[in-house]
Amino acid sequence: MLPSDVEALVAAIASDLDSGASELTVRALEAFEALLPVDPSAKAVEELAAKLAAAQPNMASVRNVAQLCARLVARSSNPPAAFREIRRELSGAHERIARNALEVIAGKPTVVTISRSLAVTAILKSLQSRRRLTQVFILESLPGREGRRTAAEFAAAGIPSKLVADDLAQSLVRRSDVVLTGADTVLLDGTLVNKVGTHDLALACEAWDKPFYAACEALKIDSLRTAQTFPPPDPASPEAEVVFDLTPAQFIRSFITDKGVFEPKDIARVWLL
């Protein structure tokens, strides 16, 4: 049994249906930072890693950072310093993603996006600061309506944007230049796991010959699963209301990550960088 405050952190991560994968990843790191001063034993560290992986099974970044932390505790002579390095890498990831996006997003586009993504927000802020952004359409993103929070954040950041109904996705893609989404997880075969409605956006891009980009940290790449082995949502689980869908690699132009821009067929190579 883990210390009660650490158990509480894990339970909060497991029950969180609002935060994105990036935010949950940081909180997984915080759980290790809370555990070490109290119980640095190998047994406790392994137990925490396993519980964090189970807390958000569809978000590879939570499992990846948990496993990374467990390895660092086992191998490092100074785990707190190693954790600080992980935190530094995480805090700078979105800036690197935004910089890499400038290589592939041309001109002054009108963009369609869905749900809420810190990586997407960083890219759009970067484009706007360079006066390279015309307009952003944000799908409301039912059933959770995460798009409303995104719209408020964009307005506060001075990003020209408009919240629109999900039913308008097809027509908006036709009138826009780029679809840009975040990612909950990227599977090893280049399949994108993200908010329900993402697949429909990708299909619209295919129909109207528009580029579809997904932006995320490399930590979100699932090194174990493909579309065939990724489990469907359990209707009985608390997460069932926050549904996701899978977008096949063939509909994705590129993944924009903190380690560079990759075509879906090359996404497994990110683990070697």
Buried (B, 14 or more C-beta within 10 A) or exposed (E): EBBEEBBEBBEBBBEBEEBBBBBBBBBBBBBBBBBBEEBEEEEBBBBBBBBBBEBBBBBBBBBBBBBBBBEBBEEEEEBEEBBEEBBEBBEEBBEBBBBBBBEEBEEEBBBBBBBBBBBBBBBBBBBBEEEBBBBBBBBBBBEBBBBBBBBEBBEEEEBEBEBBEBEBBEEBBEEBBBBBBBBBBBBBBBBBBBBBBBBBBBBBBEEBEBBBBBBBBBBBBBEEBEBEEBEEBEEEEEBEEBBBBBBBBEBBBBBBBBBBBBEBEEBBEBEEE
